[in-house]
Amino acid sequence: MHFTDEDKYWFDRVKETPSEYQIIIDNDSVWVETDNINGETECIYDFSSYGYEFIYGLLNYLGINADMC
C-alpha cells in the first residue's frame, strides 16, 4: 500500500502548516483535522489507509526500504 497523490498532498500540507492542521490516528482510521470558524475541530480529509498499511505507506513515502509480510 502506498499513499495516493491526495494522501501525499495532505501529509505535506500538515507538515508545512502544523499550527493549522493535525493528523489524528485512531485504531481504525487516520485523518486530518483543523479548527473551523466556530473554533471546533473538523475532519477535512481521511487517509486511504490506516494501521500497518498506513505505516508501510509512510515508510515507503519517506524512502525507507520496508516490506510487509
Secondary structure, DSSP 8 states (H G I E B T S, - for coil): ----HHHHHHHHHHHH-TTT-EEEEETTEEEEEEE-TTS-EEEEEE-S--HHHHHHHHHHHTT------
